Amino acid sequence: MEKSLILDTDMLTNEMKLILEIITSDRPEDLRKDKAGLFKDCKWDAFLRLAMHHRVYSVLYMQMKDMGDDMVPPAVIQRLYRQYCANTLRMLHLSSEIEHIGKELTGRGLRCLFLKGPVLGQDLYGSVSLRTCSDLDLLVPLAELVRAETILITLGYEKDDYIESVLGDWKWRHHHLTFFHPVKGIKVELHWRLNPFPSKEPKFNELWLRKRRSTLFGSPIYYLGREDLFVFLVTHGARHGWSRLRWLLDIKQLLNQQPDHGQIMNRLRRRRCVRAGGQSVVLASSLLQAPLAPELQQLASRRRSVRLAQGAMFYLSQMVHLHKEPIPEEVGAYHKRHLFALMPLRHKCLFILSFMMPYPEDVKVIRLPRMLHYIYIPLRPFLWAWRKSVGVQK
């Protein structure tokens, strides 16, 4: 694989390298000659597990469906085909729900932007069947959050009321509420921020002015403008360590659309996520041969960008499940260090200072009336020390 930027990929398995080759190839059938060794040594069970974990089985199927039996066992193609069909049905189901929710919110005068799901499949890949998705994400203004929550509940969604809050810290410590429809089996994440603290968030009105209307629906369904979407995908993928190859593939597909690279750099700076942006373009260029304009090539050539991208190889060299408890101790520790390295100095300072603000766990140690919750701020160091001394863990 030709690379515009070189990363050390020795830690990647043979199967992972083969997946990268297949995804990036313009002529997959020619890989029989060019990458015969990868096919010969491939452990196909491991290949399928990686395809499922990284959520790229639909793209792999489209690339591999015409490969001969001498290259790929028929059972592998059949398994990918079944997953491709199941994903297509799931995306159609989610598309119907997007239109239903969008009509209800818009009909009541509430603005919303859909962040992921079938909308992205159509925009980035030209087909909802080529991108996987398990839930729906939508962004509303904070001032309209309660109204949006009420509407979802009237539509049959049940709120997962897992957020505990002290002094209203939920507004900045968290960034979305979770709802689940018990009959339709659909999960919805209702965002009032794109990312959790300490990210620098754009105003909803700014995003709304730059919105796009999805061509997938007859009714008006809106999503992020191209450059705003790039920054969102960058920060989302970086926050999760790029532990799903699908997120990097999204970056490549968006770069193929030739967005305004000057605007991308401007928004990366304004959002203080240049480090994450540099990491993403190095990974996308090195692993997936994503095209880089001069502005992004300059960003990718920075030592810090390459170092952070190399750090993300930890997640691609193994199947890391950051949302599956319990997270192995070494993985959790590495992820905390990696996220901290992505923060600019200002965000690092804010992140450290945030530990001085009270947590719900502090309320469980000493219960004070709500009007006196501000006292938890000076008590915070002592309550933390007390909880540690008696073995109470967050």
N, C-alpha and C positions, 0 to 999 in steps of 0.2 A: 504493500500500500504506500503510495507516495504521500508524503506529509509536507505541508508547508511549514509546520512547526513540529519539532521533534520532542516527544515525551518518552520516558522510559516505560515501555510496555511489557518488559520481561515478566512482570508478576501476573500478567493476564493469562488465563488458561487458554489452551488451544481452541476450545469451543467458543470462548469470548472473542478471540481473534477472528475466527471464522464468521461469527455473526457480524462483526464490523466490516469484514470484506464483502459479505453478501449485501449488506445494507447500502454500502457506498458504491457498489459496482454499477456501471451503466450497462454492462453486458454480462449478467450473472452466468450465462451459459459458458462464457469463456474462462470462468474460474477453474473449470476442469483441467485446463492446461496450465494456467498460471499459478494456481494454489492447490495442486493435486495433493501435496503432503498434508495440508490442513484437513481435507476431506477424508483422506485415508486414515488419519490418526484420530478422527473425531469420535468421541463417545456420545452417541446420539441421545441417550437418556439425559446426560448432563446438558447437552445443547438445548433440548426442549425445556428443561427446568430453567435455564437462563432466559430463553425466549419468553417464558411465562413471567418470570420475575421482573424482567426489564420492560414488559408490556409492549414488545415489538413483534409479536407473532403474526399480526395482520400484515405488516410490511414484509416480513420474512416470507410469508406465504406467497404474496404477489411476486416476489423476486425469485422464489424457488419452484413455483408450480410447474414450470416447463423444463426443469432439470431432469435428466434421465435417471433411471434406476441404478445406473452404474455410478452415479454421483451421490444420490441420496436414497436411503431406503424408502420404499413406498409408504410404510407405516408412519414415517416422519411427516411426509407431505399430507397424509390423511389426518394426522393429529392437528397440524397447523390449519388445515382446511376447516375442521370442526370448530376450532377456536375462532377462526375468521368469521364463520357463519354466525356463531353465538354472539360475537362482538357486534356484528352488523345488526342483529335483532335488538341487542341491548341499546345500541346507539339510536335506533329508530324509536324505541320506547322512551329514551331520555329526550329525544327531539320533540316528541309529542308533549312531554311534561314541561319542557322549556316554553313551548308556545302557550300551554295552558297557564303556567305561572306568569309568564310575561303579559298575557292578556289581562289577567286579574289585577296585577300591579299597575299596569299602564292605565287600565280602565278606571282605576281609583286615583289617578293623578300622581302616582308614585314612580319616580325615575329609578331605573336599575340597569346595571351593566353585567352581562354574563361574562365570566372570566375564563371558563374552560368548557370541557364537554364537547358535544357534537358541533358546536359553533366553530371550535378550533379545528376539528377534523375537516370540515368543509373549507375553511379559510386556508389552512396550511397544507393540506394534502389533496384537496379537491374532492374528497369523499369522506363521509362520516365513518365508513367502514374501515378506514386505514389508521384511525387513532383510537386507542382504548380510553375508557373513562368509567369510573365506578360511581361517581356522584355528580351533583351539580353545584357550582359555585356562582354566587351573584353578589354584587356590590351595591349597596344603597348608602345614601347620606346618613350620618349618625343621627341627625335630627328626625329621620324617618324610620329608624330602626324598629321602634315599638309598633308602628303601623304595619311595617312589613312582616314582623313577627306575628301580629294578630291575623293578617291575611293568610299566612301559611297555615296557621292553626285552623282557620275556618275551612281550608282546603283539605283538612284531614291529617296534617303533619303533627307529629308529637315532638316537643322540644326535649333535647337531652340537656337537662339543667345541671351540668357538671361544674359550672363556673362559680367559685366562691370569691367574694370581693370584700376588701376593706378600703374605706375612704374612696370608693368609686374607682379603684385601680383597674377594674375590668376594661375600662375604656382604652387603656394604653398597654396593659400587660397582655391582653388577648386581642384577637382581630376578627373572630367570627363566632357565631352561634351555630349549633348543629341541630338539625331536625330530621326526623325519619318518618316515612309514610308506611304504616304497618301493612296496608293492603297492597300498595304498588311496589313496595320493597325498594323505594328510592330514598337516598340520603341527600339532603340539601344543606350546604354551608352558607349561611347568611353573613356576609362580610360588611363591616363598616370601615375596615382598614385593609390594605392589600397585604401588609406584612405586620407581624407583631413588633413591639418595642425591641430595640431603639431605632427602628427604621424611620427615615424622614418621609412622610407621606404627602403625596400631592393632594390638592383640594379636589373634592368630587366634581365641582363645577368645571375645573380645568379638564378633567378626564371626559366629562360629558360633552364639552365643546368639541373635543377631538374624536368623539365616538364614531363607530361605523355601524351600518345596518347590515345584518346578516342576510345573505342571499338564499339561505336555506329555508326561510319561512315566508309565508304570505303576509302575516301580520308583522308589525315593527318589533324586531328583537335586536337590541343593540349590544355591542361589545367594544373592547378597547381599540383605540387607534393603533396603527401598526407600530409606531415607536414606543408608545406606552405599553403595548403588549410585550415588546421585546424586553423592556426593563422589568416588567412583572415576571416574565418567564425566567429571566436571569436571577432575580432575587429569590423566587420560589425554588428553582433548581438548586441554587447555591445553599439555601437554608436546609435542604434535604441531602446535601452532599453529593448531588447528581447520582444518587444510588439507583435511579431508574434511567436506563439509556434512552427511554422515550423522551425525557425532558431535553436531553441534548439534541435529539433528532428534531424536536420542535424548533430549537434555536437554528439549526441548519436550514430547515424548511422556510423559516421566516427570513433568514439572510438571503435565501434564493430569490425572495420577492424584491430584493434591492430597496430596502427602506432608506429613509433619509439618514445617512450615517452621521452627519453633522448634528442633527437633532438627537440622535441616540446618545452621542457623546455629551451633549448639553444636558440631557436628562439624567444620565448616569452621574454627572457631576452634581447637579442640583439635588438628586436623591441621595448623594453620598454613598454610592454603591459602585464606584469605579473598579474597586478590587474584584468584586463579584463579576462585573462585566468583563474584565480582563481574563479572569479564570475561565469564564464560559466560552469566549471566542478561541482561546488556546485549545480547550478540550474539543470544541466543535470542529476546528480546523485540523487538529492533529489526528483525531480519531475518526471523524466523519467527512473529512475533506470539504468542509464548509467554505464557501468563498468569502474572502475578507477584503473590504474596501481599504484604501490607504489609511483612513482614520482608525479603523479597527485593527489593521495590521500593526500600526504604531503602538496601539494599546497592548496588543498581544505580545509584542517584542520586549515588553518590560520584564525585568527579572522577577519582580513580585508576581506578575501574572502567571509566568511559567511555573514559579515555585508553588503557587496556590493550586494551579492545575495539576501539578504532580502530586500534591497532597490529596487531591480528590481521587486519584487512582486507587487509593485505599478502599474506596467504596465499590469500585468497578472490578477489583481483583477478587471479590468475594460477594456473596449474596447477602447484603446488609438490609435488615428490616428495622427501620427506625421507628415504625409505628406498631411493632409487635413486641409486647411485653412477655418476659423480661428481656431488656436489651443487655447483651453481654457487657460486663464491666469495662473491658478494654475498648469496646466499640463506643460505649457512652462517653468514656473519658476522651477518646480521640476526637469524637464529634464536637464536644465542648471546646476543645482547643482549636479545632478547625474553624468553627463559627467565630470564635474570638479573633482569629487571625484575619478573617474577612472584614472585620469592622475597622473603619477609620478611627483615628485617635479620639475624636469627639464622641463617637458612639461607644467606644470602650469606656470612656469616663462616665457617660450616662448609664451604661450597663452596670458598672461598679457602684455608682451612687444609688441605683435602684434597689440595691440590697439593704439600704438604710430605711426604705419604706416598708411598712408592716405587711406581713403575709397573713392569709387566713389561719395558718397554723398558730400564729401568735395569739389570735383571739381564743383559741382552744386552751391556751395556757392560763390566761387571765381574761375573764369576760368583763367587759365594760359596757355601759349603755352606749347606744349608737352616737349620742351627742358628745361623748367623751372619747371617741375612737382616735381623735388626733393625738391623744396621749400615747398611743402605741408607737408614734414616731420616736420620741426620746427613749422609750422603753425597748425599742427594737434590739439593740446590741445585747441587752441583758436577757431578753426573752430568747434570743437565738442561743446564747451561751447556756441558758437553763435547759433548753430542749436538747442540746447536744450532750449536756452532762447527764441527763436522765435517759438518754438513748432514744428520744423521740425524733424520728426522721421525717423529713418532708415527704 
